[in-house]
Amino acid sequence: MKTFLQIINQLADIQQKLEASGQSAQFERNFNKLTYLIEEEGFVYKNPLGEKYNDSRTDCEANIVGKEGKHMIITQVLKPIIYKKDSSGLSLVQKALVIVENRK
């Protein structure tokens, strides 16, 4: 499982860098295929970039930049959220490592 987590982390990092540079569209089919293959092995990953953050969120470990406030947003994702599918549903196997900022 450790190898799959490392592969997913690297894939998510590459995908995020391509999106930031505006080059992700030309690789969309490749990422869709890789995501399908990962899901076939029972893993699901999620990039929470842009989502709201609060202390009760259990799927992320956050580093807060600036002052904490009511309108905390995930501004960077260093590692995605990763789940493993089994007969009882999804279980969290990796919390996202994120940077959070107050955006009001």
Secondary structure, DSSP 8 states (H G I E B T S, - for coil): -HHHHHHHHHHHHHHHHHHHHT-GGGGHHHHHHHHHHHHHTTEEEE--TT-B--TT-SSEEEEEES---S-EEEEEEEE-EEEEEETTEEEEEE-EEEEEEE--
